[in-house]
Amino acid sequence: MRILIGVLIYRNGAYILDKFLSNQAKIQQQSPSSELVIATAEHDFAGEIESMMNRWQLKGRILTYEIVKPEKAKNIIWNIASGREAVRQYFLHHSEAEGLLFLDADMIYDPKVLEIMSRELHGYDVVFSGAPHKRNFGIGLAGAGCLLLKRESLEKIRVRCFEFENGEIIPEDTALEMDLFRCGCNIKKGIFVSLDHYIDLTESRHISPTKVSLFRTVFNNAFVRYCLIRISIMIHYNIPTHLRVLLHNIVKKTN
């Protein structure tokens, strides 16, 4: 399966960029047919990223995009949503790849990540591989830190997010999860890929593939998540995120 890897990068969050690109070089060695597209809204940063890509002899390109958001929007989620949507548009109109793999630039992945995710995608339209959250290593299995989607799925949706006047947000990965379910996509979630998630330049958390507990499976059920996200949008309160934090704190106290 030919896969396009899509990554968003901004200067302040690029604290392991060289290490990340080194990892991408290893991934391309394992999967020579893959291509890397790095999207950034910081046009003055694009040349620097391109030079680093050339140094690691990476096959791919830099994609610059404009942030599209409402006039009063303040949250960084609009940057992320605009970037992922730009990558989706590039994938659909300028690539012949069969799948799009979103990866985060603060993670180092098993070099066989494409092989692993392609295998898990068999019989499904979308695969989420769980990864730890920066502030709360909770029970979520979604998120776009390691997310593979078939072309047919990407044709049915667009990447969007929500920000409400009370400050609550529905991030782009959460909205994407809802929209994919609504479009009838067959979604698979689990912890399939070994990775290191860097919280800063030196501190990281390792996650290994593991069997998902029944509790985590129920919490991440696609229909359950769809209902929670839909209600969240209606009442302007991110139920899945607040519930995850609450459950995490309860588990932490009991331990």
URFEN-V166971 format. One record per pair of residues at least 24 apart in sequence whose ideal C-beta (glycine too) atoms are under 8 Angstrom apart, sorted by the first residue. I is the first residue (numbers start at 1). J is the second residue. If there is no record, write none. Layout:
i->I j->J
i->I j->J
This chain:
i->1 j->98
i->1 j->99
i->1 j->114
i->1 j->118
i->1 j->121
i->2 j->33
i->2 j->34
i->2 j->96
i->2 j->97
i->2 j->98
i->2 j->99
i->3 j->31
i->3 j->33
i->3 j->34
i->3 j->97
i->3 j->98
i->3 j->99
i->3 j->100
i->3 j->101
i->3 j->114
i->3 j->117
i->3 j->118
i->3 j->148
i->4 j->34
i->4 j->35
i->4 j->36
i->4 j->37
i->4 j->91
i->4 j->95
i->4 j->97
i->4 j->99
i->4 j->100
i->4 j->101
i->5 j->34
i->5 j->35
i->5 j->36
i->5 j->37
i->5 j->60
i->5 j->101
i->5 j->103
i->5 j->114
i->6 j->37
i->6 j->39
i->6 j->84
i->6 j->87
i->6 j->88
i->6 j->90
i->6 j->91
i->6 j->100
i->6 j->101
i->6 j->102
i->6 j->103
i->7 j->36
i->7 j->37
i->7 j->38
i->7 j->39
i->7 j->102
i->7 j->103
i->7 j->104
i->7 j->105
i->8 j->38
i->8 j->39
i->8 j->40
i->8 j->80
i->8 j->83
i->8 j->84
i->8 j->87
i->8 j->104
i->8 j->105
i->9 j->38
i->9 j->39
i->9 j->40
i->9 j->45
i->9 j->49
i->9 j->105
i->10 j->40
i->10 j->41
i->10 j->42
i->10 j->45
i->10 j->79
i->11 j->42
i->11 j->45
i->13 j->105
i->13 j->106
i->14 j->45
i->14 j->105
i->15 j->106
i->15 j->198
i->15 j->200
i->15 j->201
i->16 j->105
i->16 j->106
i->16 j->108
i->16 j->198
i->16 j->201
i->17 j->49
i->17 j->52
i->17 j->105
i->18 j->52
i->19 j->108
i->20 j->105
i->20 j->106
i->20 j->107
i->20 j->108
i->21 j->52
i->21 j->53
i->21 j->55
i->21 j->56
i->21 j->58
i->22 j->56
i->23 j->108
i->23 j->109
i->23 j->111
i->24 j->56
i->24 j->58
i->25 j->56
i->25 j->57
i->25 j->58
i->26 j->111
i->27 j->109
i->27 j->111
i->27 j->113
i->27 j->114
i->28 j->58
i->28 j->59
i->29 j->111
i->30 j->111
i->30 j->112
i->30 j->114
i->30 j->115
i->31 j->114
i->31 j->115
i->34 j->59
i->34 j->114
i->35 j->59
i->35 j->60
i->35 j->95
i->35 j->97
i->36 j->60
i->37 j->61
i->37 j->62
i->37 j->63
i->37 j->87
i->37 j->90
i->37 j->91
i->37 j->95
i->38 j->62
i->38 j->63
i->39 j->63
i->39 j->64
i->39 j->65
i->39 j->83
i->39 j->84
i->39 j->86
i->39 j->87
i->39 j->90
i->40 j->64
i->40 j->65
i->40 j->83
i->41 j->65
i->41 j->66
i->41 j->67
i->41 j->79
i->41 j->82
i->41 j->83
i->63 j->87
i->63 j->90
i->70 j->163
i->72 j->165
i->73 j->163
i->74 j->163
i->75 j->163
i->75 j->169
i->77 j->161
i->77 j->163
i->77 j->169
i->77 j->171
i->77 j->172
i->78 j->161
i->78 j->163
i->80 j->161
i->80 j->171
i->80 j->172
i->81 j->159
i->81 j->160
i->81 j->161
i->81 j->171
i->81 j->172
i->81 j->175
i->84 j->144
i->84 j->159
i->84 j->172
i->84 j->176
i->85 j->158
i->85 j->159
i->85 j->160
i->88 j->154
i->88 j->158
i->88 j->159
i->91 j->151
i->91 j->154
i->92 j->151
i->92 j->154
i->92 j->155
i->97 j->151
i->98 j->150
i->98 j->151
i->99 j->148
i->99 j->149
i->99 j->150
i->99 j->151
i->100 j->148
i->100 j->149
i->100 j->151
i->100 j->154
i->101 j->146
i->101 j->147
i->101 j->148
i->102 j->144
i->102 j->145
i->102 j->146
i->102 j->147
i->102 j->148
i->102 j->149
i->103 j->145
i->103 j->146
i->104 j->131
i->104 j->144
i->104 j->145
i->104 j->146
i->106 j->134
i->106 j->197
i->106 j->198
i->106 j->199
i->107 j->131
i->107 j->145
i->107 j->146
i->107 j->195
i->107 j->196
i->107 j->197
i->107 j->198
i->108 j->195
i->108 j->196
i->108 j->198
i->108 j->204
i->109 j->146
i->109 j->193
i->109 j->194
i->109 j->195
i->110 j->193
i->110 j->194
i->110 j->195
i->113 j->146
i->113 j->193
i->113 j->195
i->116 j->192
i->116 j->193
i->117 j->146
i->117 j->148
i->117 j->192
i->117 j->193
i->118 j->148
i->120 j->148
i->120 j->188
i->120 j->190
i->120 j->192
i->121 j->148
i->121 j->150
i->121 j->188
i->123 j->186
i->124 j->186
i->124 j->187
i->124 j->188
i->125 j->149
i->125 j->150
i->125 j->152
i->125 j->153
i->125 j->180
i->125 j->185
i->125 j->186
i->125 j->187
i->126 j->150
i->126 j->153
i->126 j->180
i->126 j->185
i->126 j->186
i->126 j->187
i->126 j->188
i->127 j->187
i->127 j->188
i->127 j->189
i->127 j->190
i->127 j->192
i->128 j->177
i->128 j->187
i->128 j->188
i->128 j->189
i->128 j->190
i->129 j->190
i->129 j->191
i->129 j->192
i->129 j->193
i->130 j->189
i->130 j->190
i->130 j->191
i->130 j->207
i->130 j->212
i->131 j->195
i->131 j->197
i->131 j->207
i->132 j->197
i->132 j->205
i->132 j->207
i->134 j->197
i->134 j->199
i->136 j->244
i->136 j->245
i->136 j->248
i->137 j->205
i->137 j->248
i->138 j->244
i->138 j->245
i->138 j->247
i->138 j->248
i->139 j->215
i->139 j->216
i->139 j->219
i->139 j->220
i->139 j->244
i->139 j->247
i->139 j->248
i->140 j->220
i->140 j->240
i->140 j->244
i->141 j->189
i->141 j->190
i->141 j->191
i->141 j->212
i->141 j->216
i->141 j->220
i->142 j->173
i->142 j->174
i->142 j->177
i->142 j->189
i->142 j->220
i->142 j->225
i->143 j->173
i->144 j->172
i->144 j->173
i->144 j->176
i->145 j->197
i->146 j->192
i->146 j->193
i->146 j->195
i->147 j->173
i->149 j->180
i->153 j->180
i->153 j->183
i->153 j->185
i->156 j->180
i->156 j->183
i->156 j->185
i->157 j->183
i->162 j->233
i->164 j->236
i->165 j->236
i->166 j->236
i->166 j->237
i->168 j->232
i->168 j->236
i->168 j->237
i->168 j->238
i->169 j->238
i->170 j->229
i->170 j->232
i->170 j->233
i->170 j->238
i->174 j->229
i->174 j->238
i->174 j->240
i->174 j->241
i->175 j->229
i->177 j->222
i->177 j->225
i->177 j->226
i->177 j->229
i->178 j->225
i->178 j->226
i->178 j->229
i->178 j->230
i->181 j->222
i->181 j->223
i->181 j->225
i->181 j->226
i->182 j->226
i->187 j->222
i->189 j->220
i->189 j->222
i->219 j->244
i->219 j->247
